Amino acid sequence: MHRTHLTSARIPGRRTLLALVLFATPWLALTSHAAEWNLDALMHALAQHKSGRASFVDTKTMAMLDTPIESSGELRFAAPDFLEVRTLKPKPQTIILLANQLTVELGGRSHQLNLDDHPDIAVLVNSIRATLNGDLNVLQRDFVVGLSGDATQWTLNLAPVAPLARERVRAIRIDGRRGQVRSIAVQQTDGDHSLMTIREQTDP
């Protein structure tokens, strides 16, 4: 397999890469005690789940295109630092995050990106990883975090703090119901936006 190390300008599908890596968060199993429902309760529930699998359908709306782009595939997560986004349609592509190394597999080639060299991406990746790990301290360090609703129907709002992150992403909205994430909406600063709907999978 041919491997190349990319600079920021050469990352394939950078906008898609950011959207997929940032917002693949399908495994939230939540308590149902409405009186205790807050960020701490959400983070505690997240921390209990060390791995998960889900299918996704992602719809991106871009100003330069007349019609939205739809893709679908599978997600896998394993604490504390593994995330895989495997797109199956319309074109196979795999994005793998392990520690601070990001790998994109596309068209028979594998491209690697070290997050230490790209702090604008790293801060967002580390924040979503903190969500999956239930680490509220790290999450609040990098995002303004808001939670509304209750355990049966809730919304988590994230607004980036770092200037480099704010240049790309305006807001993230994660909606869930009855202990599962149902959708993740991403609003970019250029007006483009995406909506990912998620269905959790269980091993047979």
N, C-alpha and C positions, 0 to 999 in steps of 0.2 A: 504493500500500500504506500503510495507516494505521500510524503508529509512536507508541509511548508509552514514556516512561521510568518504570520501576517502582521503588518502594521495596522494601525487603526483604520486607515483609508482603504485597506484591501480586504477587510473582513467581508465574506460573502453574505449578502442579505442582512446587513447590519440592523436595519429597522425591524425586520422580522425576528432576528436574533434577540434583540432587546425585549421585544414584546413577549416572545415565548419564554425566555429565561426569567423575566421579571415576574410574570404573572401566572405561572404554573403552580397553583396552590390548592389542590383538590381534596386534601385529607384533613378535614376539621370534624372531629367527633366531640360534641359539646354536651355539657350537663344541662339539665332541664329545670334547674332551680331558679325561677324568675327573680326571686328576691335577692339572689346573689349574683345576678348576671352583670358582669363588667369585664374590662380588659383582662384583669387578673384571672377570672374564670375561663375566658377564652384561651389565654396563653397556657393555663394549666392543662386544659383539654388537649391542646395541640401537642404539648410535651409528652403526652401519654402514648402517642402514636409514632413509632420509630420508622415505619415504612408504609408505602401505599401504591396502588395502581389505579389508573383511571383512563377512560377514553375522553376525547375532547373534539369539539367542533369550534373552529375559530373563524370569525368573520371580520375582515378588515375593510374599512371604508377610507379611501384615500382621495384627496382632492384632485389628483392628476388622472384618476380613472373614473369612467362613467358608471361602472358597476362594482359592487364589493367583491373582494377575493375571499373565497372560502377554502379552508383546509381542515383536515381531520387526521387524527392519529391517536397515540397513546402516551401517557405520562407515567414515570416511575420516580419515586423518591425514597431515599434511605438516609436516616440521620447518621452522622450530623452534617454531611457535606456532599451527598450524591444526589444529582437530579438529572433525569434523562427525558428529553422531549423528542419523540419519534413521530415525525409527520409521514403519513402513508399516502394521502391524496392532497393535491393533485400530483405532487412529485415527491418521491422519497427523500427524506432528509432527517438526520439525527443530530441533536445537540446534546452534549454530555458535559455536565459540570462536576468536577471532582476536586475538592479543596479549592485552590486558586487557579486551576487549569480548566480552560474552556476548549472543547473540541467540537468541530463541526464536520460531519461526514456527509458529503454531497458528491454525486456523480462519480463514485469510486475513489474519491480523494478525501484525505483527512487534513483539516487545517486546525492549527492550535493557536490559542491566545492566552497569554499569561495575564491574569487580572491585575497583578502588581504594576503592569505597564499601562493600565487603562483605568485610573481611579474613578472616572465617570461611570463606567460600567460596574466596577467592583462595588461601589457603595450601594447600588441598587440590587445587585445580586446578593450581597451579604445581608441586606435588609429582608429580602424575601426568604432567604435561608433562615434568618432569625424568626420569621413568622412560622415557618414549618417546624422549627425546633422549639417554639413557644418561648422565645427569649425576648421579653418585653423591653428590657434595658437596651439591647442593641437596636431593636425596632424603633424605639423612641429617640435614640441618638440620631438616626438618619431620616426619620419621617415624622411629620406631624400626624398623629394617629387619632382617629375618631371612631367611636362605636355607637350605633343606634339600634333600636329594636330590642328583641329579647331572644332567648335561646331557640325559640321555635321559628322566628323570622327576623333576621338581623342583617346589618350592613356594616362593613368595615371600610373606612375611608383612609387612604394614605396620600399624603402630599410630601414630595421630596424636600429635604432641607438643604442639601449641598447644592451650590450654584451650578456645577456641571450637570447634575441630575435634573435640576429644574429647567435647564436649557432643552431637555428632550421630553420629559414627562411632566404634564400638568397635574394629573391626579389618577389614582387607582381606586376603583370601587369593587369590593368583593361582596356579593350577596349570597346568603345561605338560608336554609330552612330545615328545621328538624334535624340538626346535626350534620348537614352536608352543605358544601359549597355548590351552588347552582350556577353561578356565573361570575366572570371577572371582566370588568370593563376598564379599558385603558384610554385615557385622553392625552394625546400628545400636544406639545406646544404649537406645532405647525397646523393643527386642526384635524389631522388624521386621528382616527380612533378605531378600537377593536373591541369585540365582544367574544369571549370564550365561554362556551357552555360545557359543563363537565358532568360526567356520570361515573361514579365510583365503581370499580370492579372488585370482585372477590375471587380468590383462587378456588378452583373446583375441588 
